[in-house]
């Protein structure tokens, strides 16, 4: 069983600089095939920021109820053997009005994310293959893919992020659940027929646009 060390973390301070979190797994999605199972691993994280429309009025006023918080998570994945990893996503992005959109596809990779105030076993995520790719959603040796986990839906018309509509949509849906500075979060990535990859990180007290989380 994979164990995660969870360092002590003080209570969050609301309203301070927080982020849209961009996770970059530099070491990649190390896959060593053992029969039908895959051993997964990754490395460290980088941060950025996002504005959350807490009151739902399509305008950001950070001196009021709206806040800066983690809006999405990104990490780069790859395989180091001849294994094929099915990264068919539940969502896609078209840069029109709101993102992400339902892909209408049937994913075999599932992602959960949790911290003290929030848990979802059906995270909304998208994928973009970087560099050489044969155009399908099967990650092969020599390919790299960037996975984005969306904690909030992006409103491209008003250039902000919204709260979710309810617990079943996979988005953060209340102000008390926002992932902010000093928050400790855990991501679990489950590939069909494989072992899961579990990542745990604590955010620093103050976050800038490119903070590194070892």
C-alpha positions in Angstrom: 0.0 0.0 0.0 1.4 3.4 -0.9 1.7 5.8 2.0 1.6 9.6 1.9 3.4 11.7 4.5 1.1 14.6 5.4 3.1 17.4 7.1 1.4 19.6 9.7 -0.4 22.5 8.2 -2.0 25.5 10.0 -5.4 26.9 9.2 -5.8 28.7 5.9 -5.9 32.4 5.8 -8.7 33.6 3.6 -8.2 36.4 1.0 -4.4 36.1 0.6 -2.7 35.4 -2.6 -3.7 32.0 -3.9 -3.7 30.3 -7.2 -4.9 28.5 -10.2 -2.6 25.6 -9.7 -0.6 24.2 -12.5 1.0 20.9 -11.7 3.9 19.9 -13.8 5.0 16.3 -13.2 8.5 16.6 -14.6 9.5 13.0 -14.1 6.4 12.0 -16.0 4.0 9.2 -15.6 6.5 6.4 -15.1 4.8 3.2 -16.2 6.5 -0.2 -15.6 4.2 -2.9 -16.9 3.7 -6.0 -14.7 1.2 -8.2 -16.5 -1.9 -6.0 -16.8 -0.8 -3.7 -14.0 1.2 -0.4 -14.3 3.4 1.2 -11.6 3.0 4.9 -11.6 5.2 7.8 -10.3 5.7 11.5 -10.6 7.7 14.4 -9.3 7.0 18.1 -8.4 4.6 21.0 -9.0 4.4 24.6 -10.3 1.8 27.2 -9.4 -0.3 30.0 -11.0 -3.5 32.0 -10.0 -7.2 32.3 -10.7 -10.2 34.5 -9.6 -13.4 32.8 -8.4 -16.8 34.5 -8.8 -18.1 33.4 -5.4 -21.3 35.6 -5.4 -22.2 34.5 -9.0 -22.7 38.0 -10.4 -20.3 37.6 -13.3 -18.0 40.3 -11.9 -14.8 39.9 -9.8 -14.6 42.1 -6.7 -11.8 40.8 -4.5 -12.5 43.4 -1.8 -15.9 41.9 -1.4 -16.9 38.2 -1.3 -15.0 37.0 -4.4 -11.6 35.4 -3.8 -8.4 34.2 -5.4 -8.0 30.4 -5.2 -6.9 27.3 -7.0 -8.9 27.0 -10.2 -7.2 24.0 -12.0 -4.4 21.6 -11.7 -2.0 20.5 -14.5 0.6 17.8 -14.8 2.6 16.3 -17.6 2.6 12.5 -18.1 4.5 10.0 -20.2 5.3 6.3 -20.4 8.8 4.8 -20.3 7.9 1.4 -21.7 5.9 0.1 -24.7 2.8 0.2 -22.5 -0.3 2.0 -23.8 -2.2 4.1 -21.3 -5.8 5.1 -22.3 -6.2 8.8 -21.6 -9.6 9.2 -23.1 -10.9 12.3 -21.2 -14.4 13.0 -19.8 -14.1 16.6 -21.0 -12.7 18.8 -23.8 -11.9 22.5 -24.2 -13.1 24.7 -27.1 -12.3 28.2 -25.7 -16.0 29.2 -26.3 -18.1 30.7 -23.5 -17.4 28.1 -20.8 -14.9 25.3 -20.4 -14.5 22.4 -19.9 -17.2 20.8 -22.0 -18.4 17.2 -21.9 -16.5 15.0 -24.3 -19.3 12.5 -24.7 -16.6 9.8 -24.6 -16.1 6.9 -22.2 -12.9 7.4 -20.1 -10.9 4.5 -18.5 -8.7 6.8 -16.4 -10.4 8.3 -13.4 -9.1 11.1 -11.1 -10.1 12.0 -7.5 -8.9 15.0 -5.5 -9.5 15.9 -1.9 -8.5 18.4 0.9 -9.9 19.1 4.3 -13.1 20.8 3.0 -13.6 19.0 -0.3 -13.6 15.6 -1.9 -14.6 14.4 -5.4 -14.2 11.0 -7.0 -15.3 12.3 -10.4 -12.9 15.2 -11.1 -13.4 17.0 -14.4 -10.3 16.7 -16.5 -9.0 17.3 -20.0 -5.9 16.2 -21.9 -3.6 17.7 -24.6 -0.9 15.7 -26.2 2.4 17.6 -26.6 4.9 17.2 -29.4 4.7 14.0 -31.5 1.4 12.3 -31.3 -0.6 9.9 -33.6 -3.9 11.7 -32.9 -5.6 9.2 -30.6 -6.0 9.2 -26.8 -3.6 6.3 -26.2 -0.4 7.5 -24.5 2.5 5.6 -26.0 6.3 5.6 -25.5 7.8 8.8 -26.9 4.5 10.8 -26.4 3.8 13.3 -23.6 0.4 14.5 -22.5 -0.7 17.4 -20.3 -3.7 16.6 -18.0 -5.7 19.5 -16.6 -8.0 18.9 -13.6 -10.7 21.6 -13.4 -11.7 22.6 -9.9 -13.9 25.4 -11.3 -15.6 25.9 -14.6 -14.1 28.8 -16.6 -16.4 31.6 -17.8 -14.7 32.9 -20.9 -17.3 35.6 -21.5 -16.6 37.3 -18.2 -13.0 36.0 -17.8 -13.4 34.4 -14.4 -14.1 31.0 -12.7 -17.4 29.9 -11.3 -18.5 27.7 -8.4 -20.0 24.4 -9.2 -23.8 23.8 -9.2 -23.7 20.9 -6.8 -21.7 18.0 -5.3 -22.3 15.7 -8.3 -20.6 17.9 -10.9 -17.0 17.4 -9.7 -16.4 21.2 -9.2 -15.8 23.1 -6.0 -19.3 24.5 -5.2 -19.0 26.6 -2.0 -16.7 29.4 -0.8 -15.7 27.4 2.3 -14.3 24.6 0.0 -11.9 26.8 -2.0 -8.4 25.4 -2.2 -6.1 28.3 -1.0 -2.7 29.0 0.6 -1.4 26.4 3.1 -4.0 23.9 1.9 -2.9 20.2 1.8 -4.4 18.3 -1.2 -4.3 14.7 -2.5 -4.7 13.6 -6.1 -5.3 10.0 -7.0 -5.1 8.9 -10.7 -6.6 5.5 -11.5 -5.8 4.0 -14.9 -8.0 1.0 -15.9 -6.2 -2.3 -15.2 -3.4 -0.5 -13.3 -2.3 0.5 -9.9 -3.1 4.1 -8.8 -0.8 7.1 -8.6 -1.3 9.2 -5.4 0.2 12.7 -5.0 0.0 14.8 -1.9 1.3 18.4 -1.6 1.0 21.4 0.8 0.6 24.9 -0.6 2.9 27.6 0.8 1.7 30.6 2.8 2.0 33.0 -0.1 1.9 31.8 -3.7 3.1 33.6 -6.8 2.7 32.8 -10.5 5.4 30.1 -10.6 6.0 28.5 -7.2 7.6 25.2 -7.0 6.2 22.5 -4.7 8.8 19.8 -4.0 
